[in-house]
Amino acid sequence: MRSAAAWAQGIEGQRKADLGNGTYLNPVLSGDHPDPTVLKDGADYYMTFSSFDYYPGIVIWHSRDLINWTPIAAALKSYVGSVYALDIAKHDGRYFIYIPAVQMRPPNYGVRIYVIHAPSMHGPWSEPVDMDINGYIDPGHAVGEVGSRYLFLSNGNRVRISDDGLHRAGEVEKVYDGWRYPADWVVETYSLEGPKILRRNGWFYLVSAVGGTAGPPTSHLVIAARSRSIHGPWVNCPHNPIVRTLSRDQKWWSRGHATVVEGPRQDWWMVYHGYENGYRTLGRQMLLDPVEWTDDGWFHARGGDLSAPLPKPLPDSAAAHGAARSDDFSHDNMGIGLCFFSGGADQSARARVADATLIVVGAGKSPHDCGPLAFIAGDQSYEVTVEMQLDAGAQGGLLLFYNSNLYSGFGFDQRRRFTYSAGQSVDYNAVPRPAGDTVHLRLVNDHQDLTMYYSGNGRDWTQHELQLDVSGLHHNVGGGFLSLRPALYAAGQGEVRFKNLLYRARP
């Protein structure tokens, strides 16, 4: 058996976008990387995504060429709720991440906007600051023509913020009515959101999303408007939408939520997300689309349906890319690798790494209420293997996990096996666990067909008699804007100990 350290030399969980011949093929970051926001900082690019219910959250990625990206930090450690679409900004030499969070627990029930800040994108990042902006999502930072700072918000709203960027400094006001698509277009819902402000050649450009983020494949659009002043009036682009999925036959569905950014050769690009045709379980993946500015001062997307290779921003660039998903637990990689689902304030204390072992204190009674540890997978077909030991009274195992109500997989306590399908317990016979202190677990996700195996020695494997179709475990079924992720769970009393988490992409 290959060690986790050996497998980690490859890029597990991240399909390579760089084709090595001066071209790239979308997705640039495969797997669940929704609502991308990008900051150009000299020759460096930084990007992050919605992390929703996973903690540590807000993983920051770095690139020099917009194609090859590596994670550098998980910026958010403290629980503020489910983290929606963010924005990164740099102002007066300091870095800011504006965070809308949906909180379902008292005392801060509802939607609130927080900010964290740091002297470097590598950190250290501050604790979240409540900005006293409630009921809005998708902040987009902007600086006006006289230097005042603003956040543009969902539904065409805007609010002025303090000069230090940390607090509300005015009332929320409606400033933009959006652009209306024809009534016969098949989209999820109108939902004006995701505002991003770009300033170029004396114009402020407001790039937004409409059409909902999931639903039918032809939902979600990129639209643009512009104004000479940060205060408007905003005039819609005459060729809206800038990007739209035209049919369910196209490679990428529900394309939207764009950031427009200058490339490394003074060219221009749009970064946005989309679902892969037939693989909603992978979540919304990060896509890169070349942009052309025309003489009328508007921009066009040039990448078509993004199904074919495109020229790279830097043809000769080559760099590390992605994040290894295998883990030998020789150090704490929490956040960039495994993350707790629904990570309340007490969750992080449940896990520790010692002696090449991930030790997790059990919680709840099953995967439904224990807060599993999951990681992003970006391959259409893959397998995951892990070794497990557990205390009396504990239950642990390996899952494909969407949320607390929608997951499939299996596990053991010290006596018997437990099996779950779409969030339901389906082990009707008391199948005993293998003899010995260690149970070896394996899941194979073969293009959304799940097969499970277990072993007492890691050599002689027993195939689980149940095989499952997991293609329906996605947002349009379960809500929450999440993805189906490999996950470890630890329930009940006592500790569950995991070793040699191995991930391998399959054809």
N, C-alpha and C positions, 0 to 999 in steps of 0.2 A: 504494500500500500504506500502511495506517495504521501510524504508528510505535508502538513499545511504550509510549512515554510517553502517547500518546493513548489507547490501549486501556486503560492502567492507571487512567484516570479512572473506569472502571466497576469493578464487582466481578466479576472473572473467577474462576470456580471456587467461587463461593459464591452459591447461590440465596438470594434475599431472603425471609426469613421474615415480616418486617413487611409486612402487606398495606395499610398506610396508612389504614385505616378503623377503627382501634381494635382490630383483631384480628391474629392471627398464624397461620401455618400451618407445622407441623413438616415438615422438620427445621429447627431453629434454626441449627445449623451443619451444613451438608451436607458430604458426603464423610467421609473417615476420621477420626473424632474419638471414639475408643473410651474407655470407662472414665472418664467425666467426673467430676472432683472440683471442688467449688465452695467458695469461702470468701467469706462476707459480712463486709465490713470497713467498718463505718459505712454510708455511702451507696454504697460501691463493692462490686462483685463481681469476683472473680478466679477463673479456671478454667483447668485444664490437663487433658491427656489422656495416655494411654500413647503413647510415641513408638517403642517397640520397637527396631528395628535402624537407625533413622535418626538421624543426627547432623549438625549440632548438634540437640539434642533438648529436649523439655519446653518447648514454646511456651506462654507465658502469655498469656491473653486477659483483657480488661477490659470491664466493662459497668456501666451504671447502672440498667438496666431488665430484665435477664435475656433480652432479645430481640436487641438490637444489641450486637455484640461486635467488638472490634478487638484484634489481637495487639500486644503491647508488648515482648516479649523472648523469646529462646530461652535458657533458664536453664542448660542442661547442655551443656558443651563437651567435657569429658573423658570418654573411653570407659570405661564400667563394665559393658557387656554389653547385652543386649536388655531395654529398660525396660518393665516391666509396670505394672499399675494403681497409681497414686500416691495420695498424700494431701497436701493443703495445710493448714497450720495457722499460726495466729498466737498467740504466747504471750509475755507480758511485753514487748510492743512489737516482737518480732522475728518474722520470717517463716521458715517451714520447709517444705521439700518432702521427703517420705519416699518413697524410690525403691527398689522391688524390681527387681533386675537378674539376668537369667539369663546367666551367663558360660560360654561354651563354649571358652574358651582358658585355658591354664594361666597363672599359678599359682592363679587364683581360680575354678576350675571349679565350677559349681553355681549355686544361688540365694543371693544375699546382699542385705541391705537396707542402703542408704546414705541419707544425709541431706545436703542442701545448705541453707544458710541465708543470710539477707540482711537488711539494715535496711529494705528496701523491696521490694515486689513487682517493681519495675523493676530491682532489683539494686543494687550488684554482688553476684552470687551466689558463695558460697564454692566451693572444690573439694569433691568428694564425700568424705564421712566414712564409713568402714566402721563400722557400728554393732555388729558381732559378733552379728548375728542371721541365722542361715543356715537354708535349707531351707523358707522360707515366703514367700508373696507377699501382695499387697494390704494393706499396712499402713493402718490407720485410727487417727488420733491421737485421744486422749481425755484429759481431766483429771478425776480423781476428786473425790469430795466433800470431801476434805481437801487437795487440791492436788497430789497425786502424778500423774505423767504416765505414760501407757501407749500402746502400739500394739496394737490388735486385729489379728489376722492370719487368714490362710486356715484353713479347717477348724475354725473355732470356737476358735482359740487366742488367747492374749494374753501380752504381756510388759511388765513395768515398764521404763521408760527413765529416764535420769538427769534431774535437774532442769534441766540446760541443754539437754535434748532431743537429745543427740548420741550417746549410747551406751546399750547394754543395761545395766540395773541389777538384773536378776533373771533367773530362769529362765522359759522359755516354759511356759505351763500351759494345759490345756484348760478352757474356761469356758462353752462353749455347744455344744449338740448339734444345733442347727438345727431346721428344720421339714421333715417328710417329706410330699411330695405323693403322691397315689394311685399305686399301682404300674402302672395301665394308662394313665397319661398318657404321651404321646409326647414325650420329651425326650432330649437328648444324653447326659447323665450327671448324677449328683447334684451334686458339686463345690460345696461350701459356700465362698463367697468374697466379696470385695468389702465387708467390714464397714465401716460408717460409724456413728459415735456422735453422737447429738443429745441435748441436755439441755433439757427443757421442763417447766415446772410440777411440779418435784420428781421427775420421772421421767428415767431414762436410756433412750433408745430405740436399739436396735441394728438397723440396716437392712442386710440382706445379700442376696446373690444365690445362687440354686441353679438346677440344671437345665442347666448347661453354657452356653457362650457362642455356639455355632453349631449345627451339626447340623441336625435338622428345624426347620422354621419355628416350631413351638410349644415349642422349648426356651427356657430362660432365664426366670427369674421373679424378682420383687422380693418379699421377705418381711420381716417385722418382729417384734421381741420387745422387752420392756421390763423394767426393774427399778428399784427405789428406790435401789439402790446400784450403783456401778461393779463391785462384786464379785458381783453377782447375788443370788439366782437369777433367771434370765431366763425370762420367761413369754411364749410365742408369742402373736401376735395371733390372735384367734378367727376373723378373716376372711382369713387368709393364703390365697393370695398376694395382695399388694396390687396387683400388675400381672402380667398374663399374656397372651401372644398366644394366641387361642383357635383359630385355624385358618389354613391357608396362604392363604386368600382375603383376609385382612386386609392393610391397607396396610403395617404394620410388623411385622417378624418378630423373634423372639428378643430381646424387650425386657427389659432388666435392668441391673444394676449401678448402683443409684440413690444419689444424695445428696439429702437433704431439706434445704431451705434456706428461711429466712424471706424473703418478698418485700419490695419497697419500700413497700408499704402495709400492713404487718403481716399480709399474707396468706401462704400457704405454697405451695411448689412442689417438685416432684421433677424432678431432672435425671438422665437416664439415656441409654442408647444402644439402637439397634436397626438391623437390616438393612432396607433398602427392598425391598418385594416385587418379585422379579425382578432386582434389582440388587445382589447380594452383592459384585460387583466394586468398588462404591463404598466398601466397608467399613462399619463400624458408625458410624452418624450420631447426632449429639447431638439429643435430644428433650427437650421441656419439657412437664410434665404438672401441671395445677393440683391442689392438695391441699386436702381439707376435714377439719378436726378435729371429732370428734363428742363428745357429752357423756360417753361412756365413756372418753375420753382416748386413743382410737386415731385413726388417720388413714386416709382413703380417697383413692384417685385419682379425679379427676372428669373426666378428658379422654377417656374411652372408648377407642376404638382409635386416636385421634390422627389420623384421616383428614380431619377437618373443621376449619375455622378455629375458634380459641378466643379469648376476650378477653385482651388483653395485660395484663401486670402494671401498666403505666402507660399508660392509653389514649392520651394525647396525646404520648408520648415519640417522639422521632425523633433518630437519631444515625447516624454512620458505622458500617458493618458489613462484616465480612469482610476478606479480604486479596487484593489484585490478584495474579494469577498471571502476567500478562505482565511482562517485565523487559527494560529497555534496558541493563542492566548499567552504569548510571551510578554505582552505589554497591554496596557489599557487603550483600546482603540474605539471606545464608546463614542457614538455620534457619527463619526466617519464610517464606521462599520455598523455594528448592531445598535439599535435604539429601542428604548422602551415605548410601547404603545400606550397612549393616554397617561403620559408620565407626570403624575402629580408630584407634589413636593417630596413625598416619601419614597418615590420609586428608585431614584439613583442609589440610595443607600442599600438597596436589595442586592446589588451586584458588586463583586470584587474579583480581581484577577490575582492568582497566586500559584506558583509552581506549575506554570503552563496549564492552568485550569481556570475556567470561568465558573465562579461559585455564585449561585442565585438562590436567595431565600424565597421559599414558596409563599404564594398569596392566593386568596380565593380558593375555589374548589375545582376549577377546570379552566381551559383556555378562555372561556367566556368572561371570567372576572379576575384573572391573574395578571394581566398586563404582560403579554409575551414580549420577547426581544426579537426584533425583525430587522432584515436588511433588504435593500433594493436589488432586484434581479432584472437584468436587461436583455436576457436571451429568450428566444421563443422555446427553447428546449434546454434543460439542464438537470443535473442531479446534485443532491446535497447529502452529505454523510456526517455523522457526529457520534462521538462516544459519550455515554452517560452513566453516572452513578448517582444514587439518591438515598436519602435518609428514610427511615421508617416514617410513615405518615405523609410522605411527599409523593407527588405525581409529576412526571416530566416527559417531554417528548418533542417531536418535530412536526411542524405544520406548514401548510400554505395558508397564510393569514391575510384576510381583507380587513375585517374589524371584529369587534367582540361578538357579533351575531352571525358572522359569515366566515367560516374557515373550514379547512379539511386537513386531516392528518391523523397521527396516532401517537400514543405514548404508553408508559407503564408506571405502575407503582411497584412495590417490592413483591407483589403477588401475581398481578394480572395485567392484561392489555386493555387499553381504552382506544376506541376508534371514533372519529368525528367526520361527518359529511355535511357540508353547508351549515355548520354550527350546531348540528344535532348529534347526540351520542347514538351510535349505531352498532355497538358491540353487544350482541344479544347472548353470546356465549362467553363464559369466563375462561378465555384463553390464557394459560399461564405464561409468565415471563420466562425468558431463557435463563438457564442456570448460570450462576456466577455473579460476581460483583458488578460487572460492566455489561451494559446493553449497547449494542451498535445499531444505529438507526439510519435508514436511507430512504429518501424520497426521490423519485424520478418524475419530473414534469416534462412529458413528451408532447409538446405542442398542445398543452392544456388537458392532456390525459395523465392522471396521477396514478402511479404504482408505488407501493410501499414495501419495504423489506426490513427484516430485523435479524440479529445474530447475537450469539453469546460470546463469540471469539473473533469476530471481524473477518472470518474466512468462509464459514459455512452459513449461507444466507437463506432465510425462509421468506418467500414472497407472501405478503398479505393476500388473503383470498378475495378481498374487495378492491376493485379498481374504480376510479372516479373521474368524471368529467368536471373540470373546474372552470370551464370557459365562461360560466355565468357569474363568477365571483368578481364583480366589478361595480363601478359607480351607478350605472343605470339600473342595477338590481338593489344594491345595498346603500346607495347614497354616500356622502362624506368625502367625495373627490379623491379617494385613496387608490391603492394598487394592491395586487396580490403579491405577498412577499414571503420568502422562506423565513421561518421563525422558530425559535426555541421557547418552550414554555416551562414554567416551574410553578406548580400549584400545591395546595395542601400545607402540611406542617413540615418544618425542617428544611434542609438545603438540597438542591440539585446541582450536580457538578458535571460540567461539559468539557470535553477535550477534543482537539483536532477537528475543528469545523472545516469541512472540505467542500468546496463548490467547484463544479466543472461544467462548462458549456458543452452541449451535445449538438450533433448535426440536426 
